[in-house]
Amino acid sequence: MNKEYKRSISLTLIFTIAVCMVLTGTLTYLSTSLTKNIMLDLVNENSFRQVQACSKAIGKWIDSKETLLYEWAIPIKEDGKIDKDDIEILKRRLDYTSNKFVNLFLISKDGIKYDVNDKNENVKFRYFYYKLMNGQKYTSNVEKLDSFLILNMAIPIRSGGKVIGAIGGSLDLKYINEIMEEFKIIYDDSYSYLVDRDGYILLHPDMTMIKENVKIESDRISEEIVVKFKNVLESDMGILEYNFEEVHSRAYFIEIPGANNWKLITKIVTDSLYAPVKEKTDRLLLLATMGIFIIGIVSIIIGRVIAKPILSLSEDVTNKTKELKETREYDKLKTEFFSNISHELKTPLNLIFSTTQLLELYVKKGNGVLEENVLYKHTKILRQNSNRLLRLINNLLDSTKIESGFMKLNLKNMNIVEIVEDITLSTVEYVSSENKEIIFDTDVEEKIMAIDSEKIERILLNLISNGVKYTNPKDTILVKIEDGEKFIRIIVKDTGIGIPHDHKEKIFKRFTQVHSLYNRQKEGSGIGLYIVKSLVDLHKGNIGLESEVNKGSTFIVELPIYTIGEECVLQSKKIPEHEGDTRRDIEFSDIY
């Protein structure tokens, strides 16, 4: 009985251990397989992102050289022709060691190529001459110049809308090699190379591979490579697996932006790519005998150790991509802003200039005497456009003050209801002249609180100005005050064109004019609502927007109710009529 019991216990123990071992092995195998797949996906993703970053860097480098050529062409095209004297300008350019050009040249309209090394020749019957004279850029294949591996690039020079010649240079491609080395993926036997759109290898660590064509079978290029690289040349980006010199490899390829359909290809030996992952996952399998609990802990620790540098690399690439996107958005916003400001400055200046010319003409024709109606009409134009310039300058100065923290409030305890009512009523005549109606309403007759009356006037005139600008004839603008327990709400509502839902967050940003995103029917620099929000923020208030396209917009300003440590002013100080008119005229000066 004891033997049978012991035998039963032993069998049960053996069976339990065996089941635990099987379960442990199964769970460990599944766990390591899943971990392996996740890590391989991360390796692939990060390798491809590294190739993308390298491609963008090369494209940016080539684009910067092209930009230099455009800059250097400016003093040349001003002459309207190209001759050998112009080459002296380019000779001085080569004194700057940072430009990466080893040679510069000019091509005249009649086909003479002037070289900074005084190696002049006639290229009139060369393919690149024909291409340049037809207004197209030209990029050559890789060539050898002395000890340099070079790439020739050239752009047409236009004067008066016509091509008068071309400017070009020879780039030392060692700098592209430096970029590829900087972004190199650290694996054994991995390297990057360039292929042009016709399949010719432009750059390669193995110099004997340069000018080999991946579309043509040879001693170095197998039939498999020819077949598989057809997809590389026809696609913008992707991943390719192939055998090169009997070694299974993986290639990540992507088109270089602005480089005449070049492809950057990064080759990694598959075993080198997967070896670190395989080594770690095999180690996890060996630890299966130590039990479910130990295996689980070890798996988590090792998984984290392995994944940490890869995840860190992924996060780093993501951050860099985000920074690049933000930089592009900032550059785009800056470009749009300067274009907008240029328009806003030029338009009133042109009108002022034209009006003064007309006045001079009238004076000459009228023997120095001007009719009253003519004089009034043109002085009105001068005043409105002068106000428009003054408004733009004030807005720019105020936005700078706000950004630098120099904008301050002059708070006084005043009747906000009377202030808002006076400002609104001061615009009635102007709004009526635009065939529109403005209405003031309030549910409280008096509310004493700490405000800066000039800033409140600026806020309200800007919102009313927008209401007048973006409404149609016979539309209505409502200015209303609502009394809350802890705040006063000022509402400016119109029945105009409205604002799309996805643009509501943009209108309070600096230099943004929502309607300029899809038309240019209304004038404005895009600073006004940014200043409005900033002035509301200085009052420790909030501004919101409710809008529907083609039905109108409602701006809601909420200001906290409090007083400062002085005796409350029961009557607000009246703004002199001429000052109120002047401020109104300035604020409404861009409405036509």
C-alpha positions in Angstrom: 0.0 0.0 0.0 2.8 2.4 0.9 4.6 1.4 -2.3 1.5 1.9 -4.3 0.9 5.3 -2.7 4.5 6.4 -3.2 4.3 5.2 -6.8 1.1 7.1 -7.3 2.6 10.2 -5.7 5.7 9.9 -7.9 3.6 9.4 -11.0 1.4 12.4 -10.1 4.5 14.5 -9.4 6.1 13.4 -12.6 2.9 14.0 -14.6 2.5 17.4 -12.9 6.1 18.4 -13.6 5.7 17.2 -17.2 2.5 19.2 -17.7 4.1 22.2 -16.1 7.2 21.8 -18.4 5.0 21.4 -21.5 2.9 24.4 -20.5 6.0 26.4 -19.6 7.6 25.5 -22.9 4.4 26.3 -24.9 3.8 29.6 -23.2 7.5 30.6 -23.5 7.6 29.6 -27.1 4.4 31.7 -27.9 5.8 34.6 -25.8 9.2 34.6 -27.5 7.6 34.2 -30.9 5.3 37.2 -30.3 8.2 39.2 -28.9 10.4 38.3 -31.9 7.7 39.4 -34.4 7.1 42.7 -32.6 10.9 43.4 -32.4 11.4 42.6 -36.1 8.6 44.9 -37.0 10.2 47.7 -34.9 13.6 46.9 -36.5 12.1 47.2 -40.0 10.1 50.4 -39.2 13.1 52.1 -37.6 15.5 51.1 -40.4 13.1 52.5 -43.0 12.7 55.7 -41.0 16.5 56.1 -40.9 16.6 55.7 -44.7 13.8 58.3 -45.1 15.7 60.7 -42.9 18.9 60.2 -45.0 16.9 60.7 -48.2 15.5 64.0 -47.0 19.0 65.2 -45.9 20.4 64.4 -49.3 17.5 66.1 -51.1 17.9 69.2 -48.9 21.7 69.3 -49.6 21.1 69.2 -53.4 18.3 71.7 -53.1 20.6 74.1 -51.2 23.2 73.9 -54.0 20.5 74.7 -56.6 19.4 77.6 -54.5 23.0 78.9 -54.5 23.0 78.8 -58.3 19.8 80.8 -58.5 21.3 83.4 -56.1 24.5 83.6 -58.1 22.5 84.0 -61.3 20.8 87.2 -60.1 23.6 89.7 -60.9 24.3 88.0 -64.2 20.7 88.0 -65.5 20.5 91.7 -64.8 22.8 92.3 -67.7 20.5 90.4 -70.1 23.4 88.5 -71.6 26.2 86.2 -70.7 29.8 86.5 -71.8 33.3 85.5 -70.5 33.5 88.6 -68.2 30.7 87.1 -66.1 32.8 84.1 -65.2 35.0 86.4 -63.0 32.0 86.6 -60.6 31.8 82.9 -60.3 35.6 82.6 -59.7 35.1 84.5 -56.5 32.4 82.1 -55.4 34.9 79.2 -55.3 36.8 81.1 -52.6 34.1 80.1 -50.2 35.0 76.6 -49.1 31.6 75.9 -47.6 29.7 75.8 -50.9 30.9 72.3 -51.9 31.4 73.2 -55.6 34.7 72.2 -57.2 33.9 73.9 -60.5 31.5 76.5 -61.8 30.5 77.4 -65.3 28.3 79.6 -67.5 26.7 78.7 -70.8 25.7 81.5 -73.2 22.7 81.5 -75.5 25.0 80.7 -78.5 26.3 77.6 -76.8 29.7 78.7 -75.4 30.5 77.2 -72.0 32.7 79.4 -69.9 34.6 77.5 -67.1 36.2 79.1 -64.0 39.3 77.1 -64.9 39.3 78.8 -68.3 38.4 75.6 -70.1 35.9 77.0 -72.6 34.2 74.9 -75.2 31.2 74.9 -77.6 28.3 72.7 -76.2 25.6 73.8 -78.6 25.0 70.3 -79.9 25.1 68.6 -76.5 21.9 67.2 -75.0 22.1 69.2 -71.8 22.4 72.5 -73.8 19.1 71.7 -75.6 17.4 70.9 -72.3 18.7 74.1 -70.5 17.7 76.4 -73.4 14.2 75.0 -73.2 14.0 76.2 -69.6 14.6 72.8 -67.9 17.1 72.0 -65.1 19.8 69.4 -65.8 21.5 66.9 -63.6 24.2 64.6 -65.0 25.3 61.2 -64.1 28.4 60.7 -61.8 31.7 61.7 -63.5 35.3 61.7 -62.5 37.1 65.1 -62.4 40.8 64.8 -61.3 40.6 63.1 -57.9 36.9 64.1 -57.4 33.8 62.1 -58.0 31.4 64.8 -59.2 27.9 65.5 -60.2 27.2 68.3 -62.7 24.0 70.3 -62.2 22.8 73.4 -64.1 19.8 75.7 -64.2 18.5 78.1 -66.9 19.0 81.9 -66.5 16.0 83.9 -67.5 15.8 87.6 -68.2 12.6 89.3 -69.2 10.9 85.9 -69.4 13.4 84.5 -71.9 16.2 82.0 -71.4 19.5 83.9 -71.9 21.8 81.1 -70.9 22.6 78.8 -68.0 24.7 78.6 -64.8 26.0 75.3 -63.3 28.6 73.7 -61.2 30.3 70.4 -60.3 29.5 69.1 -56.9 32.0 66.9 -54.9 29.9 63.8 -54.1 32.0 63.0 -51.1 29.6 65.2 -49.1 26.7 63.0 -50.1 28.8 60.1 -48.9 29.3 61.9 -45.6 25.5 62.3 -45.3 24.9 58.6 -46.0 27.6 57.8 -43.4 26.0 60.0 -40.8 22.6 58.2 -41.3 24.2 54.8 -41.6 22.3 51.9 -40.1 24.7 50.1 -37.8 24.7 46.5 -38.9 27.5 44.3 -40.2 28.0 44.5 -44.0 25.3 47.2 -44.3 25.8 50.2 -46.7 23.9 52.7 -48.8 24.2 53.6 -52.4 22.4 55.7 -55.1 20.8 54.7 -58.3 19.4 57.1 -61.0 16.1 56.7 -62.8 17.8 54.8 -65.7 19.2 52.2 -63.3 22.8 53.4 -63.2 24.6 53.2 -59.9 25.8 56.7 -59.0 27.5 56.2 -55.6 28.6 53.0 -54.0 31.2 52.0 -51.3 32.6 49.6 -53.9 34.0 51.9 -56.6 33.8 49.1 -59.2 30.0 49.1 -58.9 29.7 52.7 -60.0 28.0 53.0 -63.4 26.8 49.4 -63.3 23.2 49.2 -64.4 20.8 47.2 -62.3 18.5 46.9 -65.3 21.2 45.0 -67.3 22.5 41.5 -66.3 26.3 41.4 -65.9 29.0 39.6 -64.0 28.0 41.7 -60.9 24.3 42.1 -61.6 22.4 38.8 -61.5 19.1 38.1 -63.3 17.3 38.1 -60.0 18.5 41.6 -59.2 17.4 42.8 -62.7 13.9 41.4 -62.2 13.5 42.7 -58.6 15.0 46.1 -59.1 12.5 46.8 -61.8 10.0 47.4 -59.0 12.6 49.7 -57.2 12.9 52.0 -60.3 9.1 52.1 -60.7 8.2 52.8 -57.1 8.7 55.7 -54.8 9.6 53.7 -51.7 9.5 50.1 -50.4 11.4 47.1 -49.1 13.1 44.5 -51.3 14.5 41.0 -50.5 17.1 39.5 -52.8 20.4 37.6 -53.0 23.5 39.5 -53.8 26.7 37.5 -54.3 24.9 34.5 -52.7 24.1 36.4 -49.5 20.4 37.0 -48.7 19.9 40.7 -48.1 17.2 43.2 -47.5 17.1 46.6 -49.2 15.2 49.6 -48.0 14.7 52.1 -50.9 13.2 55.6 -51.2 13.2 58.3 -53.9 15.3 61.4 -53.0 13.2 64.6 -53.2 14.2 67.0 -55.9 17.0 64.8 -57.3 15.7 63.8 -60.7 14.1 60.5 -59.6 17.3 59.1 -57.8 16.7 56.3 -55.4 18.6 55.9 -52.1 19.0 52.2 -51.3 20.2 50.8 -48.0 21.3 47.1 -48.1 21.4 45.0 -44.9 22.4 41.4 -44.7 19.3 39.6 -43.4 21.3 37.6 -40.8 22.9 40.7 -39.4 19.4 42.3 -39.2 17.8 39.4 -37.4 20.8 38.0 -35.4 20.4 40.2 -32.3 16.7 39.4 -32.1 17.2 35.7 -32.7 20.0 35.5 -30.1 17.8 36.9 -27.4 14.7 34.9 -28.2 16.7 31.6 -28.2 18.0 32.5 -24.8 14.5 32.9 -23.5 13.6 29.4 -24.8 16.6 27.9 -22.9 15.3 29.5 -19.7 11.9 27.6 -20.0 13.1 24.8 -17.6 13.3 27.3 -14.8 9.5 27.4 -14.5 6.6 29.6 -15.5 7.2 32.2 -12.8 10.9 32.6 -13.5 10.5 32.5 -17.2 7.8 35.2 -17.1 10.0 37.5 -15.1 13.1 36.9 -17.2 11.1 37.3 -20.4 9.8 40.7 -19.3 13.2 41.9 -18.2 15.1 40.7 -21.3 12.3 41.9 -23.6 12.5 45.4 -22.1 16.3 45.4 -22.3 16.2 44.4 -26.0 13.3 46.7 -26.9 14.6 49.8 -25.0 17.2 51.0 -27.6 14.9 50.2 -30.5 11.9 52.0 -28.9 14.3 54.9 -28.0 15.4 55.1 -31.6 11.8 55.0 -32.7 10.9 57.8 -30.3 13.9 59.8 -31.5 12.9 59.5 -35.1 9.3 60.4 -34.3 10.5 63.5 -32.4 12.7 64.5 -35.3 9.9 64.0 -37.8 7.6 66.1 -35.6 10.2 68.8 -35.4 10.6 68.8 -39.2 6.8 69.0 -39.6 6.6 71.9 -37.2 9.5 73.7 -38.9 7.8 73.3 -42.3 4.5 74.6 -40.9 6.3 77.6 -39.3 8.1 78.3 -42.6 4.8 78.1 -44.5 3.1 80.4 -42.0 6.0 82.9 -42.1 5.9 82.9 -45.9 2.1 83.5 -46.0 2.4 86.2 -43.4 5.1 88.2 -45.3 3.1 87.8 -48.5 0.0 89.1 -46.7 1.8 92.0 -45.0 3.4 92.9 -48.4 0.0 93.1 -49.9 -1.4 95.1 -47.0 1.4 97.6 -47.2 1.5 97.9 -51.0 -2.3 98.3 -51.6 -2.8 101.5 -49.5 0.5 102.9 -50.6 -0.4 102.5 -54.2 -3.8 104.1 -53.6 -2.1 107.1 -51.8 0.4 107.4 -54.6 -2.2 107.2 -57.3 -4.4 109.8 -55.5 -1.6 112.3 -55.2 -0.8 111.9 -58.9 -4.5 112.6 -59.7 -4.5 115.6 -57.5 -1.3 116.9 -59.2 -3.0 116.3 -62.6 -6.2 118.1 -61.5 -4.2 121.1 -60.2 -2.2 121.4 -63.5 -5.4 121.1 -65.6 -7.4 123.4 -63.3 -4.8 126.2 -63.1 -4.2 125.4 -59.4 -7.9 125.3 -58.4 -9.7 122.1 -57.3 -13.5 121.6 -57.1 -14.7 121.0 -53.6 -16.2 117.6 -54.3 -13.0 116.4 -56.1 -10.9 117.5 -53.2 -13.1 115.8 -50.7 -13.2 112.6 -52.6 -9.5 112.3 -52.9 -8.6 113.5 -49.4 -11.1 110.8 -48.2 -9.1 108.2 -50.0 -5.8 109.5 -48.6 -7.2 109.6 -45.1 -8.7 106.1 -45.3 -5.5 104.5 -46.6 -3.4 106.4 -44.2 -5.6 105.1 -41.4 -5.2 101.6 -42.9 -1.5 101.8 -42.8 -1.6 103.2 -39.2 -3.9 100.3 -38.2 -1.5 97.8 -39.6 1.5 99.4 -37.9 -0.4 99.6 -34.6 -1.4 96.0 -34.8 2.2 94.9 -35.6 3.6 97.0 -32.7 0.9 95.8 -30.3 1.4 92.1 -31.3 5.1 92.5 -30.6 4.4 94.1 -27.2 2.1 91.3 -26.4 4.6 88.6 -27.4 7.4 90.3 -25.4 5.1 90.9 -22.3 5.2 94.7 -22.5 1.5 95.2 -23.0 0.0 96.4 -19.7 -3.6 97.3 -18.6 -4.6 100.7 -17.1 -7.4 99.3 -14.9 -10.1 101.6 -13.5 -13.4 100.9 -11.9 -15.9 101.9 -14.6 -19.5 101.1 -15.8 -18.8 98.5 -18.5 -22.4 98.8 -19.7 -22.1 102.4 -20.5 -18.6 101.9 -22.1 -19.9 99.2 -24.5 -23.1 101.1 -25.3 -21.1 104.3 -26.2 -18.7 102.4 -28.4 -21.5 100.6 -30.2 -23.6 103.7 -30.8 -20.5 105.5 -32.2 -20.5 103.0 -35.1 -24.1 103.3 -36.0 -23.7 105.9 -38.6 -20.8 104.1 -40.3 -22.6 100.7 -40.2 -25.7 102.3 -41.7 -23.6 103.8 -44.5 -22.7 100.2 -45.4 -26.4 99.3 -45.7 -26.3 97.2 -42.5 -27.8 97.5 -39.1 -26.2 97.4 -35.6 -28.3 96.9 -32.5 -27.3 97.2 -28.8 -29.1 95.3 -26.0 -28.4 94.7 -22.4 -30.1 92.9 -19.5 -28.3 95.1 -16.9 -28.2 98.9 -16.8 -25.0 99.3 -14.7 -22.1 97.1 -13.7 -19.1 98.6 -12.1 -15.9 96.6 -12.6 -12.2 97.0 -13.2 -11.4 97.4 -16.9 -9.1 99.3 -19.2 -11.6 101.3 -21.3 -9.2 101.8 -24.2 -8.5 98.1 -24.5 -12.3 97.3 -24.3 -12.8 99.8 -27.1 -10.1 98.1 -29.1 -11.7 94.7 -28.6 -15.2 95.8 -29.4 -14.3 97.9 -32.5 -12.3 95.0 -33.9 -15.2 92.5 -33.4 -17.7 95.0 -34.9 -15.3 95.7 -37.8 -15.2 91.9 -38.6 -19.0 91.8 -38.4 -19.3 94.6 -40.9 -16.6 93.2 -43.1 -18.0 89.6 -43.4 -21.7 90.4 -43.6 -23.8 91.2 -46.6 -26.0 94.3 -47.2 -29.1 94.5 -45.0 -27.5 92.0 -42.5 -27.7 92.8 -38.8 -25.0 93.0 -36.1 -26.1 92.6 -32.5 -24.0 93.8 -29.5 -25.4 92.5 -26.3 -24.4 92.5 -22.6 -25.5 89.7 -20.2 -24.9 89.8 -16.5 -23.6 86.6 -14.8 -22.8 86.0 -11.1 -19.1 86.2 -11.5 -18.6 87.6 -15.0 -20.0 89.9 -17.6 -20.6 88.5 -21.1 -20.3 90.7 -24.1 -21.8 89.1 -27.2 -21.1 90.3 -30.8 -23.4 88.4 -33.2 -23.7 88.8 -37.0 -25.7 87.1 -39.8 -22.8 87.0 -42.2 -20.8 84.3 -44.0 -19.7 82.4 -40.9 -16.6 80.4 -40.2 -16.0 76.6 -41.0 -15.9 74.4 -38.0 -12.4 73.1 -38.6 -11.1 76.7 -38.8 -12.5 78.0 -35.5 -9.3 77.3 -33.5 -7.1 79.1 -36.1 -8.7 82.5 -36.1 -7.2 83.6 -32.7 -3.7 82.6 -33.8 -1.1 85.2 -34.8 -1.0 86.2 -38.5 -3.9 83.9 -39.4 -6.8 85.0 -41.5 -9.2 82.1 -42.0 -10.9 83.4 -45.1 -7.6 83.9 -46.8 -7.2 80.2 -46.7 -9.7 79.8 -49.6 -10.2 83.3 -51.0 -8.8 86.8 -50.9 -12.0 88.7 -51.1 -11.5 90.6 -47.8 -8.5 92.7 -46.7 -6.7 92.2 -43.4 -3.4 91.1 -41.9 -4.7 88.3 -39.7 -3.5 90.0 -36.5 -6.7 91.6 -35.2 -8.4 88.6 -33.5 -5.0 87.6 -32.1 -4.8 91.0 -30.4 -8.4 90.8 -29.3 -7.8 87.4 -27.6 -4.6 88.7 -26.0 -6.4 91.8 -24.6 -9.2 89.6 -23.2 -6.5 87.3 -21.6 -4.9 90.4 -20.0 -8.3 91.1 -18.4 -8.2 87.5 -17.1 -11.2 86.7 -19.3 -12.1 84.3 -22.1 -13.3 84.6 -25.7 -15.2 82.0 -27.6 -16.8 81.5 -31.0 -20.0 79.9 -32.2 -20.4 79.9 -36.0 -22.1 78.2 -38.9 -21.2 78.7 -42.5 -23.6 81.1 -44.4 -25.6 81.7 -41.2 -23.3 83.9 -39.1 -20.8 84.1 -36.2 -21.2 84.9 -32.5 -18.1 86.0 -30.5 -18.6 85.7 -26.8 -16.3 87.7 -24.5 -16.4 86.8 -20.8 -14.8 89.3 -18.3 -14.5 88.6 -14.6 -16.4 91.0 -12.3 -14.1 92.6 -9.7 -13.0 96.0 -8.6 -9.6 97.4 -7.7 -8.7 99.2 -4.5 -10.2 102.6 -5.2 -13.5 104.3 -4.9 -15.9 103.0 -7.6 -16.5 105.3 -10.5 -20.3 105.5 -11.1 -20.0 107.3 -14.4 -17.5 106.4 -17.0 -15.4 109.1 -18.5 -16.8 110.1 -21.9 -14.5 109.5 -24.8 -14.2 112.8 -26.8 -16.1 112.5 -30.0 -13.2 113.3 -32.3 -11.0 110.6 -30.5 -13.8 108.0 -30.8 -14.3 108.8 -34.5 -10.5 108.6 -35.2 -10.2 105.2 -33.5 -13.2 103.9 -35.3 -12.0 105.2 -38.7 -8.6 103.5 -38.1 -10.2 100.2 -37.0 -12.6 100.2 -40.0 -10.1 101.5 -42.5 -9.7 98.1 -44.3 -13.4 97.8 -45.1 -14.3 98.7 -48.7 
